[in-house]
Amino acid sequence: MVIFLKKNINAGLFKKKRSLRHQDDFLIRLGEMLQQGFSLSEGIEFLFLYLEKKETSDAKRILLDLKSGAALHEVLQKLGFSNQICAQIYFAQAHGNVSQALVDAGYFLQQRKQEQKKLFKALQYPLILFLFFNGLLLLLQVVLLPQFERLYYTMGYEPKGFSALFLQGIKQFPMVLLVSALVLLIAGYVAFTCRRWLPPEKQVSVLLRIPVVSFYVRSYLTHFFSRELSFLLKSGLSINKAMSVFEEQSFRPFFQKQGSSIKAHLDNGLSFPSTLEYLPFYLPELPIVIRHGEQNSLLEQELRYFSSFCLEQMEERTEKILQWIQPIVFGFIGAFVVMMYLSLMLPMYEMMKTI
């Protein structure tokens, strides 16, 4: 175990304090060390043992924070981990299964990396073709089209109908592409800026109106909520106390607000499944799973399984989308290649008929 850890660390486990290159390895190894009896300080100190002097000094400050009473989620936040991971560790500290939560968080990051690699692989060849196509389009506009236009002018020919339409399309396409890219960038910037001014639940409501994105948002929220609630219930907390834990954390403002809202409904006498039925942020199967789990006294187990099911659904949907991306992009590029060919050949063909 020690040799394996040393090998991974020597390979350059971390390069930057605020942007750890292999956060997934760090979480998994730290979780495994806790499971084998290491203390939290010993695990972190060991993982930083072979780093550069600058990184070692950072590790010393982090260890001092731990000894002074700082929580693990606060330490991970200083190490550059996302709020999503810090929130998982926060909940783990509430239900007491920190080591397993660290391992699960590490595997979650690994899975996200694999999905990013699959997406990059699916877009790699279409992107190269698209760049090659833009190079051909630039060559066509700068070199070929001016020569053909001079030829048409010399022979007294004026393209008409589809020929003129194709030529205008080729001429205007770069400008259309540039304007579209600028519009998307501006729209994205405006949306990102305005998002900060919206309450968390309003932000999610906006995302749920987007057809493809809504599935992932609803599935992920259900996955996270079911998983953390399962662990909290397993540790012996009641649903009301579990909602208080959601309400007290600050890493995920959406779930902080949800904890407060659900708790208020429970205090007013509404059952937990009925409360969730009025919330549009989760999959409709969640209240059904909760009712079934309460009837069988296996609520925490069924929530855990349902959380895994949500994750599997997202993986399957991603695989299907990736299978459609390449053919669509190839078809788009192929259509424009044909358009380029027709923009040159149709006028030539029409001009030959008039001779």
Secondary structure, 3 states (H helix, E strand, C coil): CHHHHHHHHHCCCCCCCCCCCCHHHHHHHHHHHHHCCCCHHHHHHHHCCCCCHHHHHHHHHHHHHHHCCCCHHHHHHHCCCCHHHHHHHHHHHHHCCHHHHHHHHHHHHHHHHHHHHHHHHHHHHHHHHHHHHHHHHHHHHHHHHHHHHHHHHHCCCCCCCHHHHHHHHHHHHHHHHHHHHHHHHHHHHHHHHHHCCCCHHHHHHHHCCCHHHHHHHHHHHHHHHHHHHHHHHHCCCCHHHHHHHHHHCCCCHHHHHHHHHHHHHHHCCCCHHHHHHCCCCCCCHHHHHHHHHHHHCCHHHHHHHHHHHHHHHHHHHHHHHHHHHHHHHHHHHHHHHHHHHHHHHHHHHHHHHHC
